[in-house]
Amino acid sequence: MDINQEKSVEQLFTNEPLVLYDYLLRNTLSSIYIEQKKTQRDGWENYFNLLIDKFAIHSSSFFHLSCGIIEHRKSGEQVRMNGYDIFTVNAVFRTIIETYATLHHIFIEPTSYEEKEFRFLLWKIDGLTEKSRFLINEKDFTEAKTIMENDRIILGKVISKFQNCQFYKSLSQNQIDKIYKPEKKRFHWRFLHSNGEIKPLNIISLINHVFKARMFVYTYKHTSIHTHSNYYALEEFEKIRGKVLSEKQTDPLVRLAIMTTAMLIDDICIVDDNAKLLPLPIPIINFVRGMSKSIRESAD
């Protein structure tokens, strides 16, 4: 699709969001990603690339699920009907939201290299600690004992590096205690930092902070209901089971995925010199910047 020659981006967003989503994923985001990969990122900074990889993989799955990948039993030669996997669609969208929020929180929002490193290390400590809680016995399999011992060594090294990083040393013990309690194995890698003050955030608060617009928080909560097999998820499923869903029912989630993708593209272009130099179609540039700015400045 030639975005300059066909329908406007705004028309596609309103009337054919799947077409626009496909273009953003396979053309814009893909091209941006190739350019930013030219920037050397070693060690912990490479997780910026890995989070983009994760975002892209989930987004591809979400796109195909949104198209309908299960042929309905009533489908025929004249009318082809695809079933809609409401549970997986919602679960994958929830993961897309969390992945973007994590990337933005660790790699975009901090104003200094030192704070990025601090956030990453705390995130890593939390992840390794969570892994240590897996119910694994040293005798479960041959490598179990070695893996568990290596994990303990790695965690100890990361904790030491964290406690000696510059940003850690710049905070008062009172502020550190709000997010880091190793004796209780409590590590809050989600937090706000302003004027030397730290405020821990839960996942909902982080989503609200990153996206601003209330519709993202509402949708995150709604998709979580489907992910965790809440009663209401089954009730909603029963109402649509065996029925043909209109685009009015499925397109809103696709539009939110488009908005999230636009925010990611905007972020990459802000922080990466190679990506920002990539010549993109003017309509796409205007759409990405406008959409990103609108969401970040939302007050609802």
N, C-alpha and C positions, 0 to 999 in steps of 0.2 A: 504493500500500500504506500502510495506517495502522499504523505500527509499534507503536502503543499497543494496538491491538485484535487483531492477529493473533498469530502465533507469537512467542515471545520472541526477542530478538536472539541469545542464546546458541544457541537451537535452530536458527535460520537459519544461524548460523555453522557449526554442526556438520553439519546435514542438507541445507541449501540455500544454500551459500555464494554462488552466482551471484545469487540473489535479493537477499541482503544487500548484495553488492558493487554491484549495480545501484542499490539504494536509497542507499547511501553516496555514490556518484558523482553521481547525478542529483538528489538531494535535499540531503543534508547538506553535501558538499563544495561543491556549486554555490551553496547559500545562504550558506555561510561566505565563499566567494570574493566574492560580490556585496557583502557587508557590508565586507570588508576593503579592497575597491577604493575605498571611500569615504574611506579614509585617504590623504592626499596623499603621494605618493612621487615625487620628481623625480630626474633624473639617474641615477646608478648604483644608487640604492635601488629604482628601478623594475624592476630585474632580479629582485627578489623576486617580483613579479607574473609576470614572464616565465617564471620557473622553475616557478611553479604552473601556468601555461598549458601548459607542456611536459609536466608531470606528468599533467595532466588529459587531454591529447590522447593520450598513450601509454596511459593507463589505459583510455580509451574503446576504443582499438584492441584492447588486451589482453582486455577484456570480450567484445567481439564475436568475437574469435578463439577465446576459451575456450568460447563457445557452439557453435562449429563453423560456419564460414561456407561451407564447400565441400561440396556435396551428394555423398555417396558414390555410386558407380555401382551399388551393390546396393540403393540406396534405392528404395522403392516406395510405393504408395498406402496400404498397411496399416502399414508401418514406415518412417518417415523417418530416414535415417542421414546424419549430417554428418561429413565427413572432418575430421581434426584436424591442423593444420599445426604439427607439433612444433617445427620449426626457428624459425619466426617467433614463435610463442608464447614460446619461451625467449629469443629475441633482444630482444623487446619488454619482457619482464619484467626482463631485465638492465638495460635502459635506464631503466626505472622506478626500480629500486634506485639506480642511479648519479645520477639526477636528484634524488631525495630526499636522498641523502647530500650532494650538492653544495649544495643549498639549506640544509640543516641546518648544514653546516660553515661556510658564509659568513654566513648571516643569523640563525641561532638560537643557536649555541654561544657566540660571542663575548660577553663581558660588557660591552663598551663600544662606542659608535658608532665610535670611532677604530679599534678592532681589526676591526670589520666592514669599514670602508673599506679597511684594509690588506689583508685577505684578498681582497676584491673586486678591488682593483687588481692584486695578484699573479696572481690568476686571469685577469684580462684580459690582462696582459702575456704570460702563458703561451699564451693562446689566439691572440693576435696574432702571437706568435713562431712558433707552429705553422702559422699561415696563411702566413707568409712563406716557409715551406719547400715550399709547393706548387710543382710543376714547371711554372712559367709563364714564358714568354719574352715580353719586351716587344713583340715583333712578332706574337704569337699572335692578337690581335684589337685593334681600334681603341683601346679604352679601357684596355688592359692597362697601358701605361706610366703613365698618370695614376693608375690605381687603386693600383699598386705604390708610386708616389711618395707618395700620400696616406696609405697604410698606414704607410710609414716615418715620416712626420711625426706621425701619431697615436700610434704606438708610442713615439716619442721624448717626446711630451708626457705620456703615461701614466707612463713611467719617471721623468720629472722630478717628476710629482705624487706618485708612490709614494715616492721618495727624500726627499721633503719633508713627508710626512704625519707626524703626531704620533706614531703608534704605531711607525713605523720609527725615529724618533729616540729612542724610549724603550728600544730594544734595543741590546745591545752588538754590535760588529762581528762578534764570534765567533758570536753567535746568528744574525745576518743571513746570514752566510756559509753556514750550514747549508741555507738554502732559496733564496738569491738570489745567483747567480753570473752577472751579465750578460755578462762577457767570454767565458764558456763557453756562453751561452744556456741556462742551467739555472735553471729556476724551479719550485720545489716549493710549489705553492699548498696542497697537502694537508699539514697538520702539526698537532701537538699543542702547546699553549702552556700551561705551568703554572709559576708562580713565576719568571717571567722566562726560563724555559728553553724552547727550541724543539726539537722532535723531528720530523723529516720522516717522512711516511707514504707508502707506496705505496697503490694503490687497494684492495687486499685489506685492508690495515691500517685504512684509513678506513672500509670497510664494517663491519669488526669493531668499530671504535670507536663508530660511530653506532648500530648495531643491537644490539650486545652478544651477542645470542643466536646460537649457533653455526649454527643451521639456516639463517640468512640468508647466512652466509659459504659454507656448503656449497652452497646453492642458487645463489649468485652464481657460484661456480666451475663448477657444473654447467651453468648457462645460457651461460656463456662458451664452454664446449666446443661447444655447439650453434651459437653465433654464429660461431665461427671454423672450423667444419667440421672439427673434430677427428675422428680415426678412430673414437673411441668414440661420437660423435654419430651417425655413419652406421651403426654396429653396433646402436645402440639403435633407430634408425629402421627398420632391417631387421626387427627383432623385432616391431614393432607394425604394420608396413605391411600394409594390407588387413584388419586386425582391428578389431573393435569395442572401443573403450576404455571401461572402466568409470569411474564417477565417482571411485572410489577412486584412480584413476591421474591424474585431471585436477584434482580438487578441492583437493589440498594446495597447489598453486601459487596457486590463487584465494584460499585462506585467507591465504597470505603477502601477497598483494596487498591484501587487506582490512586486515591488520595494518599494512602500510606506509601505507595511506590514513588509518588511524586515527591514526598517528603524525603525519602531515602536518596533519590537522585539529587535533590537540592543539597542535602547534607554532604554528599560525596563531592559535589562540585565546589562547595564552600571550602572544604579542608584539603582537597587534593589539586595541586597545580596542573598536573597532566590532564585530569578529567575536565577541569574548567576551561581548558583550551580547545576541547573537542567541539567542532562546528556542528551544532544541532539545528534542525528546522526552527525558524523563528516562532511558529505557532506552538511548537512543543516547549520551547524555552519559556514563552510567556505563560503557558498553561502550568508548567511545573512550578515556576516562581510564584505565580499568582495563587495557585492552590495551596502551596506550602505556607506562604505568608498569611493567607486567610485563616488557615487552621491554627497556626501558631499564635495569631493575634485574637483568636476567638475568645469571647467573654462569657459565652453561655455555659 
